[in-house]
Amino acid sequence: MKNTNIGIVNLMVSNKLKDSYFNEKLIDESKKIAFDFFDVVKNSPILQLEFKVFNNMEDKYIENDIAATRYIDNNIKLFEVYTIEEIEKEREKLLPFISESHKLNNNDERIKLFNAVDNLIEESLKRSDEINVDSIHESFTYVLNHIKTQKKQLVEGVEVKEIDDNIIEIAVDKFNEKYESLNEDDKNLLQTLIKANDEEKSKLLETYKNDTLQILEGINKENTKDNVAKAIKKIKEMTYRKDNVDDNIISLYELKKEIL
C-alpha cells in the first residue's frame, strides 16, 4: 500500500502547489489539483480517517513511553473496521495525484514516518499467520521515537478537527492577495527561504542585518535621527530564531528596499 499512502500523496500535492507560485503558468493547474485532492478525501470515509491518523502521527508530541504507545495503538485500531482490500480500493482514487515530476526523497524523515505508519496499518489487518513481527517492531519503534521527539515547529492552541475544502481555497486567495505584485527579486527571496536550511537562513539574516545597518548608519538627517537610532537598535538585537527568521529576513529586505 506504500505507493499511495495519503501522507506521501498529500506531500506531493502540497509541494506542487507551493512550487507553482513561482511559475504563473502552473498556478491554476496546481490549485485545481489541490481542490480535487481534498474533494476526493472529503468524500471517502477511509481516506478521511487516513488523513486524520497520518496527521496525528506526524504532529503529536508525547514524552511518556506508555502514553505514546497507547496513542499509536488507539490510532491504528481505528482501521479494524476495514479490510486491506477496502483501503486499497479507496487509495486507487489517489493515483491521479501522484506526480512523477514531484518525486520525493525516500530519506526524508516524513516519508520514513508515513511509510512506517502505513506498514503498521497494513500489518494490523493481516491474518495472524501472515504478520511480519520484525516489520511491525521496526515501524512501531520509528513512529514511537517520532512521537516522543519535541517538534521544532508547533502551532499552539490549534488542532485540525476535520478536512474542509474551503481551507485550501482561502490559503490560495490569501497568498495571491499578498504576493500578486511580487517582482523577480521578491520571488527569488521567497524561493531562497523555502529551500534554505537553518545554517543558510542564519547567514542570510546576518547579511541583511549588515546591509541594512550600513545604510541606516549613513543617514544623518536631523529629523530622522531618533527613528533611525531605534531601527538600528532593533536590528542589532535581532538573533537567529527558527520560529521568526523568515519574518525578520523579509522585514529587513523590505526596509532595505524602502531606504535605498
Secondary structure, 3 states (H helix, E strand, C coil): CHHHCHHHHHHHHHHHHHHHCCCHHHHHHHHHHHHHHHHHHHCCHHHHHHHHHHHHHHHCCCCCHHHHHHHHHHHHHHHHHCCHHHHHHHHHHHHHHCCHHHCCCCCCHHHHHHHHHHHHHHHHCCCCCCCCHHHHHHHHHHHHHHHCCCCCCCCCCCCCCCCCHHHHHHHHHHHHHHHCCCCHHHHHHHHHHHHCCHHHHHHHHHHHHHHHHHHHHCCCCHHHHHHHHHHHHHHHCCCCCCCCHHHHHHHHHHHHHHHC
